[in-house]
Amino acid sequence: MKDLHCHLLPGIDDGSKSIEESIKILKTAEKEGVTDIMLTPHYIENTKYDCDNLKKKELFNRLVLETKREHININLYLGNEVFITENFIDLLMERKIITLNNTRYLLFEFPLSQIPYNAKNILYDLVTIGCIPVLAHPERYEEFQKNPTLAEEFVRMGVLLQGNYKSLFGKYGKDAKKVLKSYLKDGLITFLASDTHHTDDYMISKAKRKTLEIVRDKKIVEDLFENNFDKLIRDQDI
């Protein structure tokens, strides 16, 4: 597996609190078959989760060095999970947020309870400057659960969808499970990721089997867990 979404950059959001915790989780991830991980700390403007790129890169370099010392064979990459804001472009220009591995792809999230009324305008502005928005865990948003076809509108705009595979096992409730299964069947999901914060249970084999039961195509499963990740970090079209 190649994981596009996790919170293992220590001490700057609600994920791992220390280098030691991150290393413990990374060791387990390696044993379970994870080879590549994108570190995507939250960025929420004007909150305590607003660590800028300089600090993120310092922490990233420390974690990479520690993984080498511990002989952990996982490739690490740096990005953000950015809470939607009208200031996306300003934050990018000011280097306060970072795209995924410095590519065109930007991981973002909505509030869980309500999609902002101007969300499409904000995302349109991103697309017009050549950025490709990637929406984290669409199955978790209440408005998507109430109106699952809403996702299709964003996909038509050029937004890619990243599901949390643990939704398939009920981690976020029955509604999220139902919606993610539906999106997988309809081919709307581009990536499946862990969104790991503290747990060291990656359950990849189980997740791949479950996904195969839904999409019934091994190639699609490999795209969701690996191939599309590879295209993204190379800044290729997906």
C-alpha positions as protocol buffer text, in pm:
chain_id: "A"
residue {
  index: 1
  type: MET
  ca { x: 0 y: 0 z: 0 }
}
residue {
  index: 2
  type: LYS
  ca { x: 96 y: 361 z: -63 }
}
residue {
  index: 3
  type: ASP
  ca { x: -84 y: 587 z: 182 }
}
residue {
  index: 4
  type: LEU
  ca { x: -189 y: 934 z: 65 }
}
residue {
  index: 5
  type: HIS
  ca { x: -333 y: 1065 z: 390 }
}
residue {
  index: 6
  type: CYS
  ca { x: -204 y: 1039 z: 747 }
}
residue {
  index: 7
  type: HIS
  ca { x: -119 y: 1249 z: 1049 }
}
residue {
  index: 8
  type: LEU
  ca { x: 221 y: 1116 z: 1151 }
}
residue {
  index: 9
  type: LEU
  ca { x: 419 y: 1439 z: 1133 }
}
residue {
  index: 10
  type: PRO
  ca { x: 457 y: 1476 z: 1509 }
}
residue {
  index: 11
  type: GLY
  ca { x: 336 y: 1748 z: 1739 }
}
residue {
  index: 12
  type: ILE
  ca { x: 158 y: 1989 z: 1505 }
}
residue {
  index: 13
  type: ASP
  ca { x: -202 y: 1865 z: 1483 }
}
residue {
  index: 14
  type: ASP
  ca { x: -435 y: 1606 z: 1638 }
}
residue {
  index: 15
  type: GLY
  ca { x: -223 y: 1317 z: 1513 }
}
residue {
  index: 16
  type: SER
  ca { x: 104 y: 1176 z: 1644 }
}
residue {
  index: 17
  type: LYS
  ca { x: 236 y: 1364 z: 1944 }
}
residue {
  index: 18
  type: SER
  ca { x: 601 y: 1264 z: 1920 }
}
residue {
  index: 19
  type: ILE
  ca { x: 875 y: 1124 z: 1699 }
}
residue {
  index: 20
  type: GLU
  ca { x: 860 y: 808 z: 1910 }
}
residue {
  index: 21
  type: GLU
  ca { x: 489 y: 758 z: 1841 }
}
residue {
  index: 22
  type: SER
  ca { x: 540 y: 816 z: 1469 }
}
residue {
  index: 23
  type: ILE
  ca { x: 826 y: 566 z: 1455 }
}
residue {
  index: 24
  type: LYS
  ca { x: 619 y: 303 z: 1635 }
}
residue {
  index: 25
  type: ILE
  ca { x: 337 y: 341 z: 1383 }
}
residue {
  index: 26
  type: LEU
  ca { x: 576 y: 344 z: 1087 }
}
residue {
  index: 27
  type: LYS
  ca { x: 734 y: 19 z: 1203 }
}
residue {
  index: 28
  type: THR
  ca { x: 395 y: -148 z: 1213 }
}
residue {
  index: 29
  type: ALA
  ca { x: 304 y: 2 z: 876 }
}
residue {
  index: 30
  type: GLU
  ca { x: 617 y: -145 z: 721 }
}
residue {
  index: 31
  type: LYS
  ca { x: 537 y: -490 z: 860 }
}
residue {
  index: 32
  type: GLU
  ca { x: 188 y: -467 z: 708 }
}
residue {
  index: 33
  type: GLY
  ca { x: 321 y: -385 z: 362 }
}
residue {
  index: 34
  type: VAL
  ca { x: 319 y: -6 z: 346 }
}
residue {
  index: 35
  type: THR
  ca { x: 602 y: 121 z: 125 }
}
residue {
  index: 36
  type: ASP
  ca { x: 519 y: 491 z: 78 }
}
residue {
  index: 37
  type: ILE
  ca { x: 342 y: 746 z: 296 }
}
residue {
  index: 38
  type: MET
  ca { x: 234 y: 1104 z: 235 }
}
residue {
  index: 39
  type: LEU
  ca { x: 242 y: 1303 z: 558 }
}
residue {
  index: 40
  type: THR
  ca { x: -58 y: 1537 z: 554 }
}
residue {
  index: 41
  type: PRO
  ca { x: -87 y: 1744 z: 872 }
}
residue {
  index: 42
  type: HIS
  ca { x: -395 y: 1959 z: 911 }
}
residue {
  index: 43
  type: TYR
  ca { x: -374 y: 2323 z: 814 }
}
residue {
  index: 44
  type: ILE
  ca { x: -662 y: 2530 z: 949 }
}
residue {
  index: 45
  type: GLU
  ca { x: -611 y: 2902 z: 902 }
}
residue {
  index: 46
  type: ASN
  ca { x: -595 y: 3116 z: 1217 }
}
residue {
  index: 47
  type: THR
  ca { x: -601 y: 2820 z: 1456 }
}
residue {
  index: 48
  type: LYS
  ca { x: -335 y: 2626 z: 1643 }
}
residue {
  index: 49
  type: TYR
  ca { x: -317 y: 2400 z: 1337 }
}
residue {
  index: 50
  type: ASP
  ca { x: -145 y: 2659 z: 1117 }
}
residue {
  index: 51
  type: CYS
  ca { x: 213 y: 2536 z: 1112 }
}
residue {
  index: 52
  type: ASP
  ca { x: 391 y: 2691 z: 814 }
}
residue {
  index: 53
  type: ASN
  ca { x: 603 y: 2511 z: 556 }
}
residue {
  index: 54
  type: LEU
  ca { x: 937 y: 2594 z: 717 }
}
residue {
  index: 55
  type: LYS
  ca { x: 843 y: 2427 z: 1045 }
}
residue {
  index: 56
  type: LYS
  ca { x: 677 y: 2133 z: 866 }
}
residue {
  index: 57
  type: LYS
  ca { x: 989 y: 2071 z: 660 }
}
residue {
  index: 58
  type: GLU
  ca { x: 1210 y: 2081 z: 971 }
}
residue {
  index: 59
  type: LEU
  ca { x: 991 y: 1816 z: 1136 }
}
residue {
  index: 60
  type: PHE
  ca { x: 976 y: 1616 z: 816 }
}
residue {
  index: 61
  type: ASN
  ca { x: 1355 y: 1606 z: 784 }
}
residue {
  index: 62
  type: ARG
  ca { x: 1388 y: 1495 z: 1147 }
}
residue {
  index: 63
  type: LEU
  ca { x: 1139 y: 1215 z: 1094 }
}
residue {
  index: 64
  type: VAL
  ca { x: 1308 y: 1099 z: 773 }
}
residue {
  index: 65
  type: LEU
  ca { x: 1642 y: 1089 z: 953 }
}
residue {
  index: 66
  type: GLU
  ca { x: 1494 y: 888 z: 1240 }
}
residue {
  index: 67
  type: THR
  ca { x: 1334 y: 635 z: 1003 }
}
residue {
  index: 68
  type: LYS
  ca { x: 1676 y: 578 z: 848 }
}
residue {
  index: 69
  type: ARG
  ca { x: 1832 y: 529 z: 1191 }
}
residue {
  index: 70
  type: GLU
  ca { x: 1560 y: 275 z: 1271 }
}
residue {
  index: 71
  type: HIS
  ca { x: 1606 y: 105 z: 929 }
}
residue {
  index: 72
  type: ILE
  ca { x: 1244 y: 161 z: 832 }
}
residue {
  index: 73
  type: ASN
  ca { x: 1208 y: 113 z: 457 }
}
residue {
  index: 74
  type: ILE
  ca { x: 919 y: 350 z: 390 }
}
residue {
  index: 75
  type: ASN
  ca { x: 945 y: 644 z: 152 }
}
residue {
  index: 76
  type: LEU
  ca { x: 804 y: 959 z: 311 }
}
residue {
  index: 77
  type: TYR
  ca { x: 657 y: 1258 z: 130 }
}
residue {
  index: 78
  type: LEU
  ca { x: 519 y: 1587 z: 260 }
}
residue {
  index: 79
  type: GLY
  ca { x: 186 y: 1757 z: 200 }
}
residue {
  index: 80
  type: ASN
  ca { x: -106 y: 1909 z: 389 }
}
residue {
  index: 81
  type: GLU
  ca { x: -471 y: 1846 z: 453 }
}
residue {
  index: 82
  type: VAL
  ca { x: -601 y: 2201 z: 424 }
}
residue {
  index: 83
  type: PHE
  ca { x: -934 y: 2310 z: 567 }
}
residue {
  index: 84
  type: ILE
  ca { x: -1123 y: 2486 z: 288 }
}
residue {
  index: 85
  type: THR
  ca { x: -1065 y: 2859 z: 278 }
}
residue {
  index: 86
  type: GLU
  ca { x: -1108 y: 3145 z: 32 }
}
residue {
  index: 87
  type: ASN
  ca { x: -736 y: 3208 z: 80 }
}
residue {
  index: 88
  type: PHE
  ca { x: -606 y: 2887 z: -79 }
}
residue {
  index: 89
  type: ILE
  ca { x: -411 y: 3072 z: -347 }
}
residue {
  index: 90
  type: ASP
  ca { x: -268 y: 3330 z: -105 }
}
residue {
  index: 91
  type: LEU
  ca { x: -158 y: 3054 z: 134 }
}
residue {
  index: 92
  type: LEU
  ca { x: 14 y: 2872 z: -151 }
}
residue {
  index: 93
  type: MET
  ca { x: 189 y: 3188 z: -272 }
}
residue {
  index: 94
  type: GLU
  ca { x: 297 y: 3274 z: 82 }
}
residue {
  index: 95
  type: ARG
  ca { x: 426 y: 2916 z: 129 }
}
residue {
  index: 96
  type: LYS
  ca { x: 216 y: 2856 z: 436 }
}
residue {
  index: 97
  type: ILE
  ca { x: 61 y: 2541 z: 289 }
}
residue {
  index: 98
  type: ILE
  ca { x: 210 y: 2278 z: 62 }
}
residue {
  index: 99
  type: THR
  ca { x: 66 y: 2067 z: -215 }
}
residue {
  index: 100
  type: LEU
  ca { x: 120 y: 1691 z: -210 }
}
residue {
  index: 101
  type: ASN
  ca { x: 492 y: 1637 z: -273 }
}
residue {
  index: 102
  type: ASN
  ca { x: 505 y: 1982 z: -436 }
}
residue {
  index: 103
  type: THR
  ca { x: 284 y: 1865 z: -724 }
}
residue {
  index: 104
  type: ARG
  ca { x: -33 y: 2015 z: -871 }
}
residue {
  index: 105
  type: TYR
  ca { x: -240 y: 1809 z: -627 }
}
residue {
  index: 106
  type: LEU
  ca { x: -376 y: 1970 z: -309 }
}
residue {
  index: 107
  type: LEU
  ca { x: -551 y: 1767 z: -38 }
}
residue {
  index: 108
  type: PHE
  ca { x: -831 y: 1959 z: 133 }
}
residue {
  index: 109
  type: GLU
  ca { x: -1128 y: 1897 z: 359 }
}
residue {
  index: 110
  type: PHE
  ca { x: -1472 y: 2044 z: 426 }
}
residue {
  index: 111
  type: PRO
  ca { x: -1638 y: 2094 z: 765 }
}
residue {
  index: 112
  type: LEU
  ca { x: -1804 y: 1762 z: 849 }
}
residue {
  index: 113
  type: SER
  ca { x: -2147 y: 1913 z: 909 }
}
residue {
  index: 114
  type: GLN
  ca { x: -2183 y: 2165 z: 626 }
}
residue {
  index: 115
  type: ILE
  ca { x: -2037 y: 2233 z: 282 }
}
residue {
  index: 116
  type: PRO
  ca { x: -1957 y: 2606 z: 247 }
}
residue {
  index: 117
  type: TYR
  ca { x: -2200 y: 2785 z: 14 }
}
residue {
  index: 118
  type: ASN
  ca { x: -1910 y: 2916 z: -198 }
}
residue {
  index: 119
  type: ALA
  ca { x: -1713 y: 2589 z: -210 }
}
residue {
  index: 120
  type: LYS
  ca { x: -1749 y: 2547 z: -586 }
}
residue {
  index: 121
  type: ASN
  ca { x: -1624 y: 2900 z: -653 }
}
residue {
  index: 122
  type: ILE
  ca { x: -1322 y: 2843 z: -428 }
}
residue {
  index: 123
  type: LEU
  ca { x: -1235 y: 2517 z: -598 }
}
residue {
  index: 124
  type: TYR
  ca { x: -1292 y: 2664 z: -944 }
}
residue {
  index: 125
  type: ASP
  ca { x: -1031 y: 2929 z: -865 }
}
residue {
  index: 126
  type: LEU
  ca { x: -786 y: 2654 z: -771 }
}
residue {
  index: 127
  type: VAL
  ca { x: -853 y: 2461 z: -1090 }
}
residue {
  index: 128
  type: THR
  ca { x: -804 y: 2772 z: -1304 }
}
residue {
  index: 129
  type: ILE
  ca { x: -447 y: 2817 z: -1176 }
}
residue {
  index: 130
  type: GLY
  ca { x: -365 y: 2455 z: -1263 }
}
residue {
  index: 131
  type: CYS
  ca { x: -414 y: 2302 z: -920 }
}
residue {
  index: 132
  type: ILE
  ca { x: -594 y: 1968 z: -883 }
}
residue {
  index: 133
  type: PRO
  ca { x: -804 y: 1956 z: -563 }
}
residue {
  index: 134
  type: VAL
  ca { x: -825 y: 1621 z: -383 }
}
residue {
  index: 135
  type: LEU
  ca { x: -1114 y: 1599 z: -138 }
}
residue {
  index: 136
  type: ALA
  ca { x: -1037 y: 1399 z: 176 }
}
residue {
  index: 137
  type: HIS
  ca { x: -1291 y: 1140 z: 297 }
}
residue {
  index: 138
  type: PRO
  ca { x: -1606 y: 1256 z: 110 }
}
residue {
  index: 139
  type: GLU
  ca { x: -1807 y: 976 z: 272 }
}
residue {
  index: 140
  type: ARG
  ca { x: -1778 y: 1147 z: 612 }
}
residue {
  index: 141
  type: TYR
  ca { x: -1955 y: 1472 z: 524 }
}
residue {
  index: 142
  type: GLU
  ca { x: -2317 y: 1494 z: 636 }
}
residue {
  index: 143
  type: GLU
  ca { x: -2431 y: 1667 z: 317 }
}
residue {
  index: 144
  type: PHE
  ca { x: -2276 y: 1393 z: 103 }
}
residue {
  index: 145
  type: GLN
  ca { x: -2447 y: 1132 z: 320 }
}
residue {
  index: 146
  type: LYS
  ca { x: -2783 y: 1305 z: 275 }
}
residue {
  index: 147
  type: ASN
  ca { x: -2726 y: 1363 z: -96 }
}
residue {
  index: 148
  type: PRO
  ca { x: -2464 y: 1116 z: -228 }
}
residue {
  index: 149
  type: THR
  ca { x: -2492 y: 1249 z: -585 }
}
residue {
  index: 150
  type: LEU
  ca { x: -2340 y: 1578 z: -466 }
}
residue {
  index: 151
  type: ALA
  ca { x: -1997 y: 1419 z: -511 }
}
residue {
  index: 152
  type: GLU
  ca { x: -2056 y: 1386 z: -885 }
}
residue {
  index: 153
  type: GLU
  ca { x: -2085 y: 1764 z: -916 }
}
residue {
  index: 154
  type: PHE
  ca { x: -1741 y: 1813 z: -764 }
}
residue {
  index: 155
  type: VAL
  ca { x: -1587 y: 1535 z: -973 }
}
residue {
  index: 156
  type: ARG
  ca { x: -1719 y: 1699 z: -1290 }
}
residue {
  index: 157
  type: MET
  ca { x: -1537 y: 2017 z: -1182 }
}
residue {
  index: 158
  type: GLY
  ca { x: -1208 y: 1827 z: -1170 }
}
residue {
  index: 159
  type: VAL
  ca { x: -1198 y: 1739 z: -800 }
}
residue {
  index: 160
  type: LEU
  ca { x: -1058 y: 1395 z: -713 }
}
residue {
  index: 161
  type: LEU
  ca { x: -1194 y: 1197 z: -417 }
}
residue {
  index: 162
  type: GLN
  ca { x: -987 y: 1021 z: -151 }
}
residue {
  index: 163
  type: GLY
  ca { x: -1181 y: 776 z: 64 }
}
residue {
  index: 164
  type: ASN
  ca { x: -1078 y: 646 z: 406 }
}
residue {
  index: 165
  type: TYR
  ca { x: -1075 y: 269 z: 365 }
}
residue {
  index: 166
  type: LYS
  ca { x: -1157 y: 217 z: 732 }
}
residue {
  index: 167
  type: SER
  ca { x: -1499 y: 363 z: 654 }
}
residue {
  index: 168
  type: LEU
  ca { x: -1569 y: 26 z: 489 }
}
residue {
  index: 169
  type: PHE
  ca { x: -1546 y: -134 z: 833 }
}
residue {
  index: 170
  type: GLY
  ca { x: -1774 y: 113 z: 1008 }
}
residue {
  index: 171
  type: LYS
  ca { x: -1514 y: 333 z: 1177 }
}
residue {
  index: 172
  type: TYR
  ca { x: -1711 y: 649 z: 1093 }
}
residue {
  index: 173
  type: GLY
  ca { x: -2060 y: 502 z: 1115 }
}
residue {
  index: 174
  type: LYS
  ca { x: -2300 y: 318 z: 890 }
}
residue {
  index: 175
  type: ASP
  ca { x: -2378 y: 618 z: 670 }
}
residue {
  index: 176
  type: ALA
  ca { x: -2013 y: 675 z: 582 }
}
residue {
  index: 177
  type: LYS
  ca { x: -1975 y: 304 z: 509 }
}
residue {
  index: 178
  type: LYS
  ca { x: -2275 y: 304 z: 278 }
}
residue {
  index: 179
  type: VAL
  ca { x: -2166 y: 616 z: 89 }
}
residue {
  index: 180
  type: LEU
  ca { x: -1808 y: 499 z: 34 }
}
residue {
  index: 181
  type: LYS
  ca { x: -1928 y: 163 z: -99 }
}
residue {
  index: 182
  type: SER
  ca { x: -2159 y: 346 z: -337 }
}
residue {
  index: 183
  type: TYR
  ca { x: -1883 y: 579 z: -458 }
}
residue {
  index: 184
  type: LEU
  ca { x: -1650 y: 284 z: -516 }
}
residue {
  index: 185
  type: LYS
  ca { x: -1913 y: 102 z: -720 }
}
residue {
  index: 186
  type: ASP
  ca { x: -1971 y: 416 z: -927 }
}
residue {
  index: 187
  type: GLY
  ca { x: -1599 y: 470 z: -990 }
}
residue {
  index: 188
  type: LEU
  ca { x: -1588 y: 808 z: -817 }
}
residue {
  index: 189
  type: ILE
  ca { x: -1300 y: 733 z: -578 }
}
residue {
  index: 190
  type: THR
  ca { x: -942 y: 786 z: -697 }
}
residue {
  index: 191
  type: PHE
  ca { x: -750 y: 701 z: -379 }
}
residue {
  index: 192
  type: LEU
  ca { x: -806 y: 490 z: -67 }
}
residue {
  index: 193
  type: ALA
  ca { x: -598 y: 597 z: 232 }
}
residue {
  index: 194
  type: SER
  ca { x: -571 y: 540 z: 606 }
}
residue {
  index: 195
  type: ASP
  ca { x: -611 y: 889 z: 758 }
}
residue {
  index: 196
  type: THR
  ca { x: -414 y: 741 z: 1046 }
}
residue {
  index: 197
  type: HIS
  ca { x: -377 y: 966 z: 1351 }
}
residue {
  index: 198
  type: HIS
  ca { x: -262 y: 739 z: 1634 }
}
residue {
  index: 199
  type: THR
  ca { x: -354 y: 383 z: 1553 }
}
residue {
  index: 200
  type: ASP
  ca { x: -91 y: 144 z: 1422 }
}
residue {
  index: 201
  type: ASP
  ca { x: -344 y: -96 z: 1266 }
}
residue {
  index: 202
  type: TYR
  ca { x: -327 y: -57 z: 888 }
}
residue {
  index: 203
  type: MET
  ca { x: -538 y: -370 z: 809 }
}
residue {
  index: 204
  type: ILE
  ca { x: -434 y: -350 z: 443 }
}
residue {
  index: 205
  type: SER
  ca { x: -498 y: -708 z: 333 }
}
residue {
  index: 206
  type: LYS
  ca { x: -846 y: -697 z: 481 }
}
residue {
  index: 207
  type: ALA
  ca { x: -913 y: -361 z: 318 }
}
residue {
  index: 208
  type: LYS
  ca { x: -800 y: -480 z: -24 }
}
residue {
  index: 209
  type: ARG
  ca { x: -1020 y: -790 z: -2 }
}
residue {
  index: 210
  type: LYS
  ca { x: -1317 y: -579 z: 100 }
}
residue {
  index: 211
  type: THR
  ca { x: -1254 y: -332 z: -181 }
}
residue {
  index: 212
  type: LEU
  ca { x: -1224 y: -613 z: -436 }
}
residue {
  index: 213
  type: GLU
  ca { x: -1563 y: -747 z: -326 }
}
residue {
  index: 214
  type: ILE
  ca { x: -1709 y: -405 z: -410 }
}
residue {
  index: 215
  type: VAL
  ca { x: -1533 y: -309 z: -736 }
}
residue {
  index: 216
  type: ARG
  ca { x: -1472 y: -666 z: -865 }
}
residue {
  index: 217
  type: ASP
  ca { x: -1156 y: -565 z: -1052 }
}
residue {
  index: 218
  type: LYS
  ca { x: -802 y: -625 z: -924 }
}
residue {
  index: 219
  type: LYS
  ca { x: -661 y: -347 z: -1144 }
}
residue {
  index: 220
  type: ILE
  ca { x: -896 y: -93 z: -986 }
}
residue {
  index: 221
  type: VAL
  ca { x: -793 y: -208 z: -639 }
}
residue {
  index: 222
  type: GLU
  ca { x: -426 y: -160 z: -730 }
}
residue {
  index: 223
  type: ASP
  ca { x: -506 y: 185 z: -869 }
}
residue {
  index: 224
  type: LEU
  ca { x: -684 y: 287 z: -550 }
}
residue {
  index: 225
  type: PHE
  ca { x: -411 y: 165 z: -315 }
}
residue {
  index: 226
  type: GLU
  ca { x: -95 y: 214 z: -521 }
}
residue {
  index: 227
  type: ASN
  ca { x: -92 y: 314 z: -887 }
}
residue {
  index: 228
  type: ASN
  ca { x: -272 y: 647 z: -858 }
}
residue {
  index: 229
  type: PHE
  ca { x: -43 y: 741 z: -569 }
}
residue {
  index: 230
  type: ASP
  ca { x: 256 y: 681 z: -798 }
}
residue {
  index: 231
  type: LYS
  ca { x: 108 y: 903 z: -1067 }
}
residue {
  index: 232
  type: LEU
  ca { x: 37 y: 1178 z: -814 }
}
residue {
  index: 233
  type: ILE
  ca { x: 385 y: 1201 z: -666 }
}
residue {
  index: 234
  type: ARG
  ca { x: 526 y: 1219 z: -1020 }
}
residue {
  index: 235
  type: ASP
  ca { x: 277 y: 1498 z: -1096 }
}
residue {
  index: 236
  type: GLN
  ca { x: 125 y: 1295 z: -1377 }
}
residue {
  index: 237
  type: ASP
  ca { x: -236 y: 1310 z: -1491 }
}
residue {
  index: 238
  type: ILE
  ca { x: -470 y: 1058 z: -1331 }
}
